[in-house]
Amino acid sequence: MSAVPKLRLTPTEYLALERKADLKSQFFRGEMFAMAGASFEHNQIVANLIGAFRNELRDSTCQILPSDMRVAIEPRYHFTYPDAVVVCEEPRFVDEQFDTLLNPKVIMEVLSESTEKYDLGRKFSAYRNMLSVESILFVRLDFPHVDVYTRSDDESWLLVGASKLSDSVAVTAIGVIVAMSEIYRNVVFKPEDSNL
């Protein structure tokens, strides 16, 4: 007996379904993947990122957007919902629904146990191939640590990490420096997870 082939969706079919859905799903090469809800700590960190970067960007042409901003990665076989994105140019969208961004400049992901492998694997690879993306931040959930990847002129990626609450995170692509203590404001780490 042969296996039933898995239904593959086109990007257009995915967007039509996603726009009617109650829950968010990511899309990769014809398949939809439901997104799990985030923990309280995860949401705290995302809110802190948005607040801190919003304050730093208030006098610039850049703006930070939360995780409801879907991002299309060309050639549109991959759609994701980063935890936050910064867009600096006129936003470009997939279509007139204005809900799927094509040109983020900075992407931020908070790493949780359930998403870390995907975030640091396929997603990271896809983000690096987006010509508009100049910086990618990975923020640890279980202990204070932020990795900032910055695209160099030769298209290589430079990594700078911060691991202490007294450190700052510099995102040179948008000229912003944010204190780690702001990113992790009010976040309580479990003693076994903390390296404070």
C-alpha positions in Angstrom: 0.0 0.0 0.0 1.4 3.4 -0.9 1.5 6.4 1.3 -0.9 9.3 0.6 1.2 12.2 -0.8 1.3 15.2 1.5 -0.7 18.2 0.2 1.6 21.0 -0.9 0.4 24.6 -1.0 1.5 27.4 -3.2 2.5 30.7 -1.5 -0.8 32.2 -2.8 -2.8 29.3 -1.2 -0.9 29.7 2.0 -1.6 33.4 2.3 -5.3 32.9 1.5 -5.6 30.3 4.3 -3.3 32.3 6.7 -5.3 35.4 6.3 -8.5 33.6 7.4 -6.9 31.6 10.2 -7.3 32.3 14.0 -3.8 31.1 14.7 -0.5 31.9 13.0 1.4 29.4 10.9 4.7 29.7 9.2 5.3 28.4 5.7 8.2 26.5 4.2 8.4 24.9 0.8 4.7 24.1 0.4 3.9 23.2 4.1 2.3 25.2 6.8 3.6 24.8 10.4 1.4 26.0 13.3 3.1 28.3 15.8 2.9 27.5 19.4 2.1 30.2 22.0 4.9 31.9 23.8 5.7 31.9 27.5 5.3 34.9 29.8 9.1 35.4 29.8 9.3 35.2 26.0 6.6 37.9 25.7 8.4 40.0 28.4 11.6 40.0 26.4 9.8 40.8 23.1 8.0 43.7 24.8 11.3 45.0 26.2 13.0 44.8 22.8 10.2 46.7 21.1 10.1 49.3 23.9 13.9 49.8 24.0 14.4 49.9 20.2 11.3 52.1 19.7 12.8 54.7 22.1 16.1 54.6 20.3 14.5 54.9 16.9 12.0 57.7 17.7 14.0 60.4 15.8 14.9 58.2 12.8 13.1 57.0 9.7 13.2 53.4 11.0 10.3 51.7 12.9 10.1 48.5 14.9 7.1 46.2 14.3 5.9 43.3 16.5 5.5 39.6 15.7 2.2 40.0 13.8 4.2 41.3 10.9 4.6 38.4 8.6 7.9 38.4 6.5 8.2 36.8 3.0 11.6 35.5 2.1 12.1 35.6 -1.7 11.4 33.6 -3.8 8.4 33.4 -1.4 8.7 29.7 -0.6 9.3 30.7 3.1 7.1 32.9 5.3 7.9 33.6 8.9 6.8 35.7 11.9 9.9 37.1 13.5 9.5 38.3 17.1 10.3 41.8 15.9 11.5 43.5 12.8 12.9 47.0 12.0 12.1 48.5 8.6 13.9 51.7 7.5 13.0 52.3 3.9 9.5 52.6 2.5 7.9 49.2 3.5 7.4 46.9 0.5 4.7 44.2 0.7 3.8 41.0 -1.2 0.4 42.5 -2.3 -2.2 45.2 -1.4 -3.1 43.4 1.8 0.0 45.2 3.4 0.4 42.3 5.9 3.5 40.5 4.5 6.7 42.5 4.5 9.5 42.1 2.0 12.2 44.4 3.2 13.1 44.3 6.9 16.5 45.7 7.8 16.8 44.1 11.2 15.2 40.8 12.4 15.0 39.8 16.1 14.2 36.3 17.3 13.9 35.2 21.0 15.2 31.7 21.2 13.1 29.2 23.1 13.7 25.5 23.6 11.0 24.6 21.1 12.1 27.0 18.4 15.9 27.3 18.8 16.9 24.6 16.2 14.6 26.1 13.5 15.5 29.7 14.4 19.3 29.1 14.2 19.0 26.7 11.2 16.6 27.2 8.3 15.3 30.6 9.4 18.8 32.0 10.0 19.9 30.8 6.6 16.9 32.3 4.9 17.2 35.6 6.7 20.9 35.9 5.7 19.8 35.5 2.0 17.4 38.5 2.2 19.2 41.4 0.6 17.5 44.0 2.8 18.5 42.3 6.1 21.6 43.9 7.6 21.4 42.6 11.2 19.9 39.6 12.9 19.6 39.4 16.7 19.1 36.2 18.6 18.1 36.7 22.2 18.3 33.9 24.7 15.3 33.2 26.8 16.9 31.0 29.5 19.8 33.2 30.4 21.1 36.7 29.5 22.8 36.5 26.1 22.3 38.3 22.8 24.1 37.5 19.5 24.1 40.2 16.9 25.0 39.2 13.4 25.9 42.1 11.0 26.3 41.8 7.3 29.7 43.1 6.1 30.5 44.8 2.9 31.9 41.6 1.5 28.6 39.8 2.3 30.1 37.8 5.2 28.5 38.0 8.7 30.2 39.4 11.8 29.0 38.0 15.1 29.2 40.0 18.4 27.7 38.6 21.5 26.8 40.1 24.9 26.4 38.0 28.0 26.1 40.3 31.0 23.3 42.5 32.2 25.8 45.3 32.4 26.7 44.9 28.7 25.1 46.8 25.8 24.0 45.5 22.4 25.0 47.6 19.4 23.1 47.3 16.2 25.2 49.3 13.8 22.9 48.8 10.8 20.5 51.2 12.5 22.9 53.1 14.8 21.3 51.8 18.0 22.8 50.8 21.3 20.5 49.1 23.8 21.4 48.0 27.3 21.1 44.3 28.1 19.4 45.3 31.4 16.6 46.9 29.2 16.2 43.8 27.1 15.9 41.6 30.2 14.0 44.1 32.4 11.8 42.3 34.9 12.8 38.8 33.6 13.4 36.4 36.4 15.7 33.5 35.5 15.6 30.1 37.1 18.7 29.7 39.3 19.9 26.7 37.3 19.6 28.6 34.0 21.2 31.8 35.1 24.8 32.7 34.5 24.5 36.1 36.2 
